[in-house]
Amino acid sequence: MARQALIIELYDLGEHAEAAGIDALDLLLALQDGLTKAIEGTGVGEVDGHEIALDDSEASLWIYGPDTKAMLAAVLPVLRQSELVHGGRAILRYDERAEVAAEESFLLADLCARRNG
């Protein structure tokens, strides 16, 4: 079975953290914890970790499993509650093992708005 990936890219992380009065890494880790609970709760994949820029300008969260759309559906409720979605996107990557993996990219704000209404 193909291994698929859901990559959550977040921008302006430092600005969001400053507005919230919290360290950028702590803000990212709180979101990662919420995503992990959502993914593990549905059994559709696993959160593999994160990357954060040294200047806190951007970060990425990596989620792997057999069905990237199921993973996205599982994490959307968590993403909707995060201020970080206003500066980010979701990349749905199909078959990580392929030499050139097919992928789709969506703005998180658009995904969350579409799911809400």
C-alpha positions in Angstrom: 0.0 0.0 0.0 1.3 3.5 -0.9 2.4 5.7 2.0 0.9 9.1 1.8 1.7 12.4 3.5 -0.1 15.3 4.9 2.2 18.3 5.4 0.9 21.3 7.3 3.0 24.4 6.6 2.6 27.4 8.9 3.8 30.9 8.1 4.3 33.9 10.4 4.5 31.6 13.4 6.5 34.1 15.4 4.0 36.8 14.9 1.1 34.5 16.0 3.1 33.4 19.0 3.9 37.0 20.0 0.2 38.0 19.7 -0.7 35.0 21.9 2.0 35.8 24.4 3.6 32.3 24.0 6.9 31.0 22.7 6.6 30.0 19.0 7.9 26.4 19.7 5.4 26.0 22.5 2.6 27.1 20.2 3.7 24.7 17.5 4.0 21.8 20.0 0.5 22.5 21.3 -0.8 22.2 17.8 1.2 19.1 17.1 -0.2 17.5 20.3 -3.8 18.3 19.2 -3.1 16.8 15.7 -1.5 13.7 17.3 -4.6 13.2 19.4 -6.9 13.6 16.4 -4.9 11.2 14.2 -4.4 8.6 16.9 -8.0 8.9 17.9 -9.2 7.9 14.4 -6.3 5.5 13.6 -5.8 7.0 10.2 -2.0 7.7 10.5 0.7 9.1 12.7 2.2 12.5 13.3 5.9 12.1 12.5 7.1 15.4 13.9 7.8 19.0 13.0 10.3 21.5 11.6 10.6 25.1 12.7 12.8 27.9 11.2 15.4 29.4 13.5 13.7 32.8 13.2 10.2 31.3 14.0 9.0 32.6 10.6 7.6 29.2 9.5 7.1 25.6 10.5 5.9 22.3 9.1 4.1 19.3 10.7 4.4 15.9 9.0 1.7 13.3 9.1 1.9 9.9 7.4 -0.7 7.2 6.7 -2.4 5.2 3.9 -5.0 7.9 3.0 -4.1 11.6 3.1 -7.7 12.8 2.7 -8.8 10.8 5.7 -5.9 12.3 7.7 -6.9 15.8 6.6 -10.5 15.1 7.7 -9.3 13.9 11.1 -7.2 17.1 11.7 -9.5 19.7 10.4 -11.4 20.2 13.6 -8.1 20.9 15.4 -6.9 23.2 12.7 -10.2 25.2 12.8 -9.5 26.0 16.4 -6.0 27.3 15.7 -5.0 30.9 14.8 -2.1 29.5 12.9 -4.3 28.5 9.9 -4.5 32.1 8.8 -1.0 31.8 7.5 -0.6 28.3 6.2 -1.4 25.6 3.8 -2.0 21.8 3.6 -0.1 19.7 1.1 -1.7 16.3 0.3 1.1 14.1 -1.1 0.0 10.8 -2.7 2.4 7.8 -2.7 5.6 9.1 -0.9 7.5 6.2 -2.5 7.0 7.5 -6.1 9.9 9.3 -7.7 7.6 12.2 -8.4 4.7 12.1 -5.9 1.4 13.6 -7.1 0.2 16.3 -4.7 -2.4 18.9 -4.0 -2.0 22.1 -2.0 -4.7 24.1 -0.2 -4.7 27.2 1.9 -5.7 26.2 5.5 -8.0 29.2 5.9 -9.9 28.2 2.8 -10.2 24.5 3.9 -11.4 25.5 7.3 -13.9 28.0 5.9 -15.2 25.5 3.4 -15.7 22.9 6.1 -17.5 25.4 8.3 -20.1 26.6 5.9 
